[in-house]
Each structure stands twice: as C-alpha cells, then as structure tokens.
C-alpha cells in the first residue's frame, strides 16, 4: 500500500512539474514573439539639439545603411541635408540649416553608442535605433 501511495505521489508531482514547465515554455514563446515583432524594423531619429526631434521607422531595411535611413527620414519630413563624400565614406555636413562647426556637429549613434565608421558603411540590423544628434563634439 505504501508503494502505491508513493508511486501515486511521484506521478502527481511529475505531472504537475510537466504542466508548470509547459506553461512557462508557452509564456516564453509569447514574450519572444513580442520581441520579434518589435525588432522587425529599424528606427531613425534626428535630434536638433534644441528640443526638436523627428523620427522615422522602416520595415524594409534589408541591405540598407544608416545613411539610406537618414535620406528616407529627411525625405519624409521634407528636410534638406548636405553631405560630402570622402575616401572613408559620407560625412553629414548639414541638416535643416544646422551646419557642422567647432561648437556643434552631426554625430550619429547606433543603439546608444557613438558610431565608429561613416553612415554609408554601417548596414543596419533588425531592431537598430539610429540617432542623429546635433551636439558638441567630444574629441
């Protein structure tokens, strides 16, 4: 009789454990699905350094670079930009009348970190946030 009760208790514990595991696995799938939805686009923002910011989201970003997204952002928002081509890539010289100077310059960031190469050399990845900031350069 004790063996039957022990067997029954172990069986119930096993079934309960499998049930909890399955429930948590389904919850993880739902969370991962939500993360996937969020990362199936890239976002661009332009911060003019005076409180004004414009943004743009792109779902068709395959084989596009940070400069491509900037061009689309300014096109959608009817903003003019001026660029200069160098051997290392494109340099943004001016956005909406705000020119690079010793006091402020256009610096771009990828996911919160200052970029280390020209915008036309960085291919965007799912979920990227490309931020253009008009700010004091920190050399």
TIVO-2410 file (N, C-alpha, C; in nm, 3 decimals):
# residues 139
REC num residu      c1      c2      c3 atome chaine
REC   1      X   0.082  -0.119   0.000     N      A
REC   1      X   0.000   0.000   0.000    CA      A
REC   1      X   0.087   0.126   0.000     C      A
REC   2      X   0.195   0.124   0.083     N      A
REC   2      X   0.284   0.240   0.088    CA      A
REC   2      X   0.350   0.263  -0.048     C      A
REC   3      X   0.385   0.155  -0.118     N      A
REC   3      X   0.447   0.167  -0.250    CA      A
REC   3      X   0.350   0.231  -0.349     C      A
REC   4      X   0.223   0.195  -0.340     N      A
REC   4      X   0.122   0.251  -0.431    CA      A
REC   4      X   0.105   0.400  -0.403     C      A
REC   5      X   0.098   0.439  -0.276     N      A
REC   5      X   0.085   0.581  -0.241    CA      A
REC   5      X   0.209   0.660  -0.284     C      A
REC   6      X   0.327   0.602  -0.265     N      A
REC   6      X   0.450   0.668  -0.309    CA      A
REC   6      X   0.450   0.684  -0.460     C      A
REC   7      X   0.414   0.580  -0.531     N      A
REC   7      X   0.407   0.585  -0.677    CA      A
REC   7      X   0.306   0.691  -0.722     C      A
REC   8      X   0.190   0.695  -0.659     N      A
REC   8      X   0.086   0.792  -0.692    CA      A
REC   8      X   0.136   0.934  -0.666     C      A
REC   9      X   0.202   0.957  -0.553     N      A
REC   9      X   0.254   1.090  -0.519    CA      A
REC   9      X   0.360   1.134  -0.620     C      A
REC  10      X   0.451   1.044  -0.657     N      A
REC  10      X   0.554   1.077  -0.756    CA      A
REC  10      X   0.493   1.107  -0.893     C      A
REC  11      X   0.391   1.031  -0.930     N      A
REC  11      X   0.324   1.053  -1.059    CA      A
REC  11      X   0.257   1.190  -1.061     C      A
REC  12      X   0.188   1.224  -0.953     N      A
REC  12      X   0.121   1.356  -0.946    CA      A
REC  12      X   0.225   1.468  -0.950     C      A
REC  13      X   0.336   1.454  -0.879     N      A
REC  13      X   0.442   1.554  -0.879    CA      A
REC  13      X   0.502   1.569  -1.018     C      A
REC  14      X   0.522   1.458  -1.086     N      A
REC  14      X   0.577   1.462  -1.222    CA      A
REC  14      X   0.482   1.534  -1.317     C      A
REC  15      X   0.354   1.502  -1.311     N      A
REC  15      X   0.254   1.565  -1.399    CA      A
REC  15      X   0.245   1.715  -1.370     C      A
REC  16      X   0.247   1.751  -1.242     N      A
REC  16      X   0.243   1.893  -1.206    CA      A
REC  16      X   0.367   1.966  -1.258     C      A
REC  17      X   0.483   1.903  -1.245     N      A
REC  17      X   0.607   1.964  -1.295    CA      A
REC  17      X   0.604   1.984  -1.445     C      A
REC  18      X   0.556   1.885  -1.519     N      A
REC  18      X   0.546   1.897  -1.665    CA      A
REC  18      X   0.448   2.007  -1.701     C      A
REC  19      X   0.340   2.017  -1.627     N      A
REC  19      X   0.241   2.122  -1.653    CA      A
REC  19      X   0.299   2.261  -1.633     C      A
REC  20      X   0.373   2.280  -1.525     N      A
REC  20      X   0.435   2.410  -1.500    CA      A
REC  20      X   0.540   2.442  -1.606     C      A
REC  21      X   0.619   2.342  -1.646     N      A
REC  21      X   0.720   2.364  -1.749    CA      A
REC  21      X   0.655   2.406  -1.880     C      A
REC  22      X   0.548   2.336  -1.917     N      A
REC  22      X   0.478   2.367  -2.042    CA      A
REC  22      X   0.419   2.507  -2.037     C      A
REC  23      X   0.360   2.545  -1.924     N      A
REC  23      X   0.303   2.677  -1.909    CA      A
REC  23      X   0.411   2.784  -1.924     C      A
REC  24      X   0.525   2.766  -1.858     N      A
REC  24      X   0.635   2.862  -1.868    CA      A
REC  24      X   0.693   2.865  -2.008     C      A
REC  25      X   0.700   2.751  -2.075     N      A
REC  25      X   0.752   2.748  -2.211    CA      A
REC  25      X   0.662   2.827  -2.304     C      A
REC  26      X   0.531   2.812  -2.288     N      A
REC  26      X   0.437   2.889  -2.370    CA      A
REC  26      X   0.448   3.038  -2.342     C      A
REC  27      X   0.468   3.074  -2.215     N      A
REC  27      X   0.485   3.213  -2.179    CA      A
REC  27      X   0.610   3.269  -2.245     C      A
REC  28      X   0.721   3.194  -2.243     N      A
REC  28      X   0.844   3.238  -2.308    CA      A
REC  28      X   0.825   3.255  -2.458     C      A
REC  29      X   0.750   3.167  -2.520     N      A
REC  29      X   0.724   3.181  -2.663    CA      A
REC  29      X   0.649   3.310  -2.691     C      A
REC  30      X   0.551   3.343  -2.608     N      A
REC  30      X   0.476   3.466  -2.628    CA      A
REC  30      X   0.566   3.587  -2.613     C      A
REC  31      X   0.652   3.589  -2.511     N      A
REC  31      X   0.744   3.700  -2.489    CA      A
REC  31      X   0.839   3.711  -2.607     C      A
REC  32      X   0.895   3.600  -2.654     N      A
REC  32      X   0.987   3.603  -2.767    CA      A
REC  32      X   0.916   3.650  -2.893     C      A
REC  33      X   0.790   3.612  -2.913     N      A
REC  33      X   0.715   3.660  -3.030    CA      A
REC  33      X   0.701   3.811  -3.025     C      A
REC  34      X   0.674   3.866  -2.907     N      A
REC  34      X   0.660   4.011  -2.893    CA      A
REC  34      X   0.793   4.080  -2.924     C      A
REC  35      X   0.905   4.024  -2.876     N      A
REC  35      X   1.035   4.083  -2.905    CA      A
REC  35      X   1.064   4.079  -3.054     C      A
REC  36      X   1.026   3.971  -3.121     N      A
REC  36      X   1.048   3.959  -3.264    CA      A
REC  36      X   0.970   4.065  -3.340     C      A
REC  37      X   0.847   4.090  -3.298     N      A
REC  37      X   0.766   4.193  -3.364    CA      A
REC  37      X   0.833   4.329  -3.353     C      A
REC  38      X   0.886   4.360  -3.237     N      A
REC  38      X   0.949   4.490  -3.215    CA      A
REC  38      X   1.075   4.504  -3.299     C      A
REC  39      X   1.151   4.398  -3.316     N      A
REC  39      X   1.279   4.409  -3.383    CA      A
REC  39      X   1.271   4.390  -3.535     C      A
REC  40      X   1.153   4.376  -3.590     N      A
REC  40      X   1.141   4.362  -3.735    CA      A
REC  40      X   1.137   4.497  -3.805     C      A
REC  41      X   1.194   4.597  -3.743     N      A
REC  41      X   1.206   4.728  -3.804    CA      A
REC  41      X   1.329   4.798  -3.747     C      A
REC  42      X   1.366   4.904  -3.812     N      A
REC  42      X   1.472   4.990  -3.760    CA      A
REC  42      X   1.413   5.130  -3.746     C      A
REC  43      X   1.466   5.205  -3.652     N      A
REC  43      X   1.415   5.339  -3.626    CA      A
REC  43      X   1.527   5.440  -3.640     C      A
REC  44      X   1.491   5.556  -3.690     N      A
REC  44      X   1.584   5.667  -3.704    CA      A
REC  44      X   1.526   5.788  -3.635     C      A
REC  45      X   1.610   5.863  -3.566     N      A
REC  45      X   1.566   5.990  -3.509    CA      A
REC  45      X   1.672   6.095  -3.538     C      A
REC  46      X   1.624   6.218  -3.553     N      A
REC  46      X   1.713   6.333  -3.569    CA      A
REC  46      X   1.683   6.428  -3.455     C      A
REC  47      X   1.784   6.451  -3.371     N      A
REC  47      X   1.772   6.540  -3.256    CA      A
REC  47      X   1.847   6.668  -3.291     C      A
REC  48      X   1.773   6.779  -3.304     N      A
REC  48      X   1.832   6.905  -3.347    CA      A
REC  48      X   1.902   6.980  -3.233     C      A
REC  49      X   1.901   6.924  -3.115     N      A
REC  49      X   1.974   6.984  -3.003    CA      A
REC  49      X   1.902   7.099  -2.937     C      A
REC  50      X   1.780   7.127  -2.980     N      A
REC  50      X   1.703   7.238  -2.922    CA      A
REC  50      X   1.565   7.192  -2.875     C      A
REC  51      X   1.550   7.062  -2.856     N      A
REC  51      X   1.422   7.007  -2.814    CA      A
REC  51      X   1.339   6.953  -2.929     C      A
REC  52      X   1.375   6.988  -3.052     N      A
REC  52      X   1.303   6.939  -3.169    CA      A
REC  52      X   1.363   6.805  -3.214     C      A
REC  53      X   1.277   6.708  -3.237     N      A
REC  53      X   1.320   6.576  -3.283    CA      A
REC  53      X   1.220   6.525  -3.385     C      A
REC  54      X   1.271   6.461  -3.490     N      A
REC  54      X   1.185   6.392  -3.586    CA      A
REC  54      X   1.228   6.245  -3.588     C      A
REC  55      X   1.131   6.158  -3.617     N      A
REC  55      X   1.160   6.015  -3.618    CA      A
REC  55      X   1.104   5.950  -3.743     C      A
REC  56      X   1.153   5.830  -3.769     N      A
REC  56      X   1.107   5.751  -3.884    CA      A
REC  56      X   1.133   5.605  -3.853     C      A
REC  57      X   1.039   5.518  -3.893     N      A
REC  57      X   1.056   5.374  -3.878    CA      A
REC  57      X   1.052   5.309  -4.015     C      A
REC  58      X   1.134   5.207  -4.035     N      A
REC  58      X   1.144   5.138  -4.164    CA      A
REC  58      X   1.138   4.988  -4.143     C      A
REC  59      X   1.047   4.922  -4.214     N      A
REC  59      X   1.037   4.776  -4.206    CA      A
REC  59      X   1.112   4.709  -4.321     C      A
REC  60      X   1.132   4.781  -4.428     N      A
REC  60      X   1.205   4.728  -4.544    CA      A
REC  60      X   1.347   4.782  -4.540     C      A
REC  61      X   1.430   4.722  -4.455     N      A
REC  61      X   1.564   4.776  -4.432    CA      A
REC  61      X   1.675   4.682  -4.478     C      A
REC  62      X   1.640   4.574  -4.544     N      A
REC  62      X   1.741   4.478  -4.588    CA      A
REC  62      X   1.844   4.548  -4.677     C      A
REC  63      X   1.971   4.526  -4.648     N      A
REC  63      X   2.084   4.582  -4.724    CA      A
REC  63      X   2.086   4.734  -4.727     C      A
REC  64      X   2.026   4.798  -4.627     N      A
REC  64      X   2.030   4.944  -4.619    CA      A
REC  64      X   2.130   4.984  -4.510     C      A
REC  65      X   2.183   5.102  -4.527     N      A
REC  65      X   2.279   5.151  -4.429    CA      A
REC  65      X   2.219   5.272  -4.355     C      A
REC  66      X   2.292   5.321  -4.255     N      A
REC  66      X   2.243   5.431  -4.173    CA      A
REC  66      X   2.220   5.556  -4.257     C      A
REC  67      X   2.301   5.578  -4.358     N      A
REC  67      X   2.282   5.694  -4.445    CA      A
REC  67      X   2.155   5.681  -4.528     C      A
REC  68      X   2.125   5.560  -4.578     N      A
REC  68      X   1.999   5.537  -4.651    CA      A
REC  68      X   1.880   5.574  -4.565     C      A
REC  69      X   1.883   5.535  -4.438     N      A
REC  69      X   1.772   5.566  -4.348    CA      A
REC  69      X   1.763   5.715  -4.319     C      A
REC  70      X   1.876   5.782  -4.307     N      A
REC  70      X   1.873   5.927  -4.288    CA      A
REC  70      X   1.810   5.994  -4.409     C      A
REC  71      X   1.847   5.951  -4.531     N      A
REC  71      X   1.789   6.010  -4.652    CA      A
REC  71      X   1.638   5.993  -4.653     C      A
REC  72      X   1.590   5.875  -4.615     N      A
REC  72      X   1.446   5.849  -4.612    CA      A
REC  72      X   1.378   5.934  -4.505     C      A
REC  73      X   1.442   5.948  -4.391     N      A
REC  73      X   1.387   6.028  -4.280    CA      A
REC  73      X   1.370   6.174  -4.321     C      A
REC  74      X   1.473   6.230  -4.385     N      A
REC  74      X   1.463   6.371  -4.424    CA      A
REC  74      X   1.366   6.389  -4.541     C      A
REC  75      X   1.357   6.290  -4.628     N      A
REC  75      X   1.261   6.297  -4.739    CA      A
REC  75      X   1.118   6.300  -4.686     C      A
REC  76      X   1.086   6.209  -4.595     N      A
REC  76      X   0.952   6.201  -4.539    CA      A
REC  76      X   0.917   6.328  -4.462     C      A
REC  77      X   1.015   6.386  -4.393     N      A
REC  77      X   0.991   6.505  -4.312    CA      A
REC  77      X   1.020   6.636  -4.385     C      A
REC  78      X   1.051   6.627  -4.515     N      A
REC  78      X   1.078   6.744  -4.600    CA      A
REC  78      X   1.187   6.833  -4.541     C      A
REC  79      X   1.299   6.770  -4.510     N      A
REC  79      X   1.415   6.838  -4.453    CA      A
REC  79      X   1.530   6.826  -4.553     C      A
REC  80      X   1.609   6.931  -4.564     N      A
REC  80      X   1.725   6.929  -4.654    CA      A
REC  80      X   1.850   6.887  -4.578     C      A
REC  81      X   1.936   6.813  -4.649     N      A
REC  81      X   2.066   6.777  -4.593    CA      A
REC  81      X   2.175   6.809  -4.694     C      A
REC  82      X   2.294   6.830  -4.643     N      A
REC  82      X   2.412   6.847  -4.727    CA      A
REC  82      X   2.517   6.748  -4.679     C      A
REC  83      X   2.578   6.680  -4.774     N      A
REC  83      X   2.678   6.579  -4.741    CA      A
REC  83      X   2.803   6.602  -4.825     C      A
REC  84      X   2.910   6.541  -4.782     N      A
REC  84      X   3.034   6.544  -4.858    CA      A
REC  84      X   3.091   6.403  -4.859     C      A
REC  85      X   3.134   6.360  -4.978     N      A
REC  85      X   3.192   6.226  -4.994    CA      A
REC  85      X   3.343   6.232  -4.969     C      A
REC  86      X   3.390   6.144  -4.883     N      A
REC  86      X   3.532   6.130  -4.854    CA      A
REC  86      X   3.573   5.987  -4.886     C      A
REC  87      X   3.703   5.959  -4.880     N      A
REC  87      X   3.751   5.823  -4.903    CA      A
REC  87      X   3.693   5.725  -4.801     C      A
REC  88      X   3.673   5.771  -4.678     N      A
REC  88      X   3.622   5.683  -4.573    CA      A
REC  88      X   3.470   5.668  -4.576     C      A
REC  89      X   3.402   5.752  -4.655     N      A
REC  89      X   3.256   5.744  -4.665    CA      A
REC  89      X   3.192   5.881  -4.663     C      A
REC  90      X   3.061   5.883  -4.646     N      A
REC  90      X   2.983   6.006  -4.649    CA      A
REC  90      X   2.989   6.075  -4.513     C      A
REC  91      X   3.007   6.207  -4.516     N      A
REC  91      X   3.006   6.290  -4.395    CA      A
REC  91      X   2.886   6.383  -4.405     C      A
REC  92      X   2.801   6.383  -4.303     N      A
REC  92      X   2.686   6.473  -4.300    CA      A
REC  92      X   2.738   6.610  -4.258     C      A
REC  93      X   2.720   6.709  -4.346     N      A
REC  93      X   2.771   6.843  -4.321    CA      A
REC  93      X   2.664   6.935  -4.260     C      A
REC  94      X   2.537   6.909  -4.299     N      A
REC  94      X   2.430   6.999  -4.255    CA      A
REC  94      X   2.296   6.926  -4.264     C      A
REC  95      X   2.211   6.950  -4.165     N      A
REC  95      X   2.074   6.900  -4.168    CA      A
REC  95      X   1.983   7.017  -4.131     C      A
REC  96      X   1.889   7.048  -4.218     N      A
REC  96      X   1.789   7.153  -4.194    CA      A
REC  96      X   1.852   7.285  -4.151     C      A
REC  97      X   1.960   7.324  -4.219     N      A
REC  97      X   2.024   7.452  -4.192    CA      A
REC  97      X   2.122   7.451  -4.076     C      A
REC  98      X   2.134   7.342  -4.006     N      A
REC  98      X   2.227   7.333  -3.893    CA      A
REC  98      X   2.357   7.269  -3.942     C      A
REC  99      X   2.461   7.353  -3.950     N      A
REC  99      X   2.589   7.310  -4.007    CA      A
REC  99      X   2.686   7.262  -3.899     C      A
REC 100      X   2.775   7.173  -3.940     N      A
REC 100      X   2.884   7.131  -3.853    CA      A
REC 100      X   2.974   7.252  -3.825     C      A
REC 101      X   3.019   7.264  -3.701     N      A
REC 101      X   3.112   7.369  -3.662    CA      A
REC 101      X   3.197   7.316  -3.547     C      A
REC 102      X   3.283   7.402  -3.494     N      A
REC 102      X   3.363   7.362  -3.378    CA      A
REC 102      X   3.275   7.345  -3.254     C      A
REC 103      X   3.162   7.418  -3.250     N      A
REC 103      X   3.074   7.414  -3.134    CA      A
REC 103      X   2.976   7.297  -3.138     C      A
REC 104      X   2.921   7.269  -3.256     N      A
REC 104      X   2.824   7.160  -3.271    CA      A
REC 104      X   2.846   7.089  -3.404     C      A
REC 105      X   2.818   6.960  -3.402     N      A
REC 105      X   2.833   6.880  -3.524    CA      A
REC 105      X   2.730   6.768  -3.523     C      A
REC 106      X   2.705   6.711  -3.641     N      A
REC 106      X   2.614   6.598  -3.652    CA      A
REC 106      X   2.691   6.469  -3.623     C      A
REC 107      X   2.650   6.403  -3.517     N      A
REC 107      X   2.712   6.277  -3.476    CA      A
REC 107      X   2.602   6.173  -3.472     C      A
REC 108      X   2.630   6.056  -3.527     N      A
REC 108      X   2.526   5.954  -3.522    CA      A
REC 108      X   2.563   5.840  -3.429     C      A
REC 109      X   2.457   5.779  -3.374     N      A
REC 109      X   2.469   5.674  -3.274    CA      A
REC 109      X   2.390   5.552  -3.321     C      A
REC 110      X   2.442   5.436  -3.291     N      A
REC 110      X   2.372   5.310  -3.317    CA      A
REC 110      X   2.342   5.246  -3.182     C      A
REC 111      X   2.215   5.234  -3.152     N      A
REC 111      X   2.170   5.173  -3.026    CA      A
REC 111      X   2.238   5.236  -2.904     C      A
REC 112      X   2.251   5.368  -2.907     N      A
REC 112      X   2.304   5.440  -2.792    CA      A
REC 112      X   2.454   5.460  -2.790     C      A
REC 113      X   2.527   5.398  -2.882     N      A
REC 113      X   2.672   5.412  -2.886    CA      A
REC 113      X   2.714   5.493  -3.008     C      A
REC 114      X   2.809   5.582  -2.988     N      A
REC 114      X   2.860   5.662  -3.099    CA      A
REC 114      X   2.918   5.569  -3.206     C      A
REC 115      X   2.880   5.595  -3.331     N      A
REC 115      X   2.925   5.509  -3.442    CA      A
REC 115      X   3.074   5.527  -3.465     C      A
REC 116      X   3.137   5.424  -3.517     N      A
REC 116      X   3.281   5.427  -3.538    CA      A
REC 116      X   3.320   5.433  -3.685     C      A
REC 117      X   3.222   5.433  -3.774     N      A
REC 117      X   3.252   5.446  -3.916    CA      A
REC 117      X   3.146   5.531  -3.984     C      A
REC 118      X   3.169   5.564  -4.110     N      A
REC 118      X   3.077   5.651  -4.184    CA      A
REC 118      X   2.940   5.585  -4.196     C      A
REC 119      X   2.837   5.667  -4.201     N      A
REC 119      X   2.699   5.618  -4.202    CA      A
REC 119      X   2.668   5.530  -4.322     C      A
REC 120      X   2.734   5.556  -4.436     N      A
REC 120      X   2.708   5.472  -4.554    CA      A
REC 120      X   2.784   5.339  -4.548     C      A
REC 121      X   2.863   5.320  -4.444     N      A
REC 121      X   2.938   5.195  -4.427    CA      A
REC 121      X   2.877   5.104  -4.322     C      A
REC 122      X   2.777   5.153  -4.248     N      A
REC 122      X   2.713   5.071  -4.145    CA      A
REC 122      X   2.581   5.016  -4.197     C      A
REC 123      X   2.573   4.885  -4.218     N      A
REC 123      X   2.449   4.820  -4.260    CA      A
REC 123      X   2.363   4.797  -4.137     C      A
REC 124      X   2.240   4.850  -4.141     N      A
REC 124      X   2.153   4.839  -4.024    CA      A
REC 124      X   2.106   4.696  -4.003     C      A
REC 125      X   2.080   4.665  -3.878     N      A
REC 125      X   2.037   4.532  -3.835    CA      A
REC 125      X   1.898   4.542  -3.773     C      A
REC 126      X   1.823   4.432  -3.770     N      A
REC 126      X   1.690   4.435  -3.709    CA      A
REC 126      X   1.694   4.490  -3.568     C      A
REC 127      X   1.604   4.583  -3.539     N      A
REC 127      X   1.594   4.641  -3.406    CA      A
REC 127      X   1.684   4.761  -3.382     C      A
REC 128      X   1.769   4.797  -3.478     N      A
REC 128      X   1.860   4.910  -3.459    CA      A
REC 128      X   1.784   5.041  -3.439     C      A
REC 129      X   1.840   5.125  -3.355     N      A
REC 129      X   1.796   5.263  -3.341    CA      A
REC 129      X   1.913   5.349  -3.387     C      A
REC 130      X   1.894   5.422  -3.496     N      A
REC 130      X   1.997   5.511  -3.550    CA      A
REC 130      X   1.958   5.653  -3.511     C      A
REC 131      X   2.040   5.716  -3.428     N      A
REC 131      X   2.010   5.851  -3.380    CA      A
REC 131      X   2.113   5.949  -3.436     C      A
REC 132      X   2.064   6.059  -3.491     N      A
REC 132      X   2.148   6.168  -3.537    CA      A
REC 132      X   2.131   6.282  -3.439     C      A
REC 133      X   2.242   6.327  -3.380     N      A
REC 133      X   2.234   6.431  -3.278    CA      A
REC 133      X   2.324   6.549  -3.317     C      A
REC 134      X   2.267   6.669  -3.305     N      A
REC 134      X   2.343   6.791  -3.327    CA      A
REC 134      X   2.394   6.833  -3.192     C      A
REC 135      X   2.523   6.809  -3.169     N      A
REC 135      X   2.578   6.825  -3.035    CA      A
REC 135      X   2.724   6.868  -3.038     C      A
REC 136      X   2.772   6.906  -2.922     N      A
REC 136      X   2.914   6.942  -2.910    CA      A
REC 136      X   2.999   6.817  -2.928     C      A
REC 137      X   3.093   6.822  -3.022     N      A
REC 137      X   3.180   6.705  -3.042    CA      A
REC 137      X   3.268   6.682  -2.918     C      A
REC 138      X   3.291   6.556  -2.888     N      A
REC 138      X   3.379   6.519  -2.777    CA      A
REC 138      X   3.498   6.445  -2.833     C      A
REC 139      X   3.602   6.519  -2.862     N      A
REC 139      X   3.721   6.461  -2.922    CA      A
REC 139      X   3.818   6.417  -2.817     C      A
***
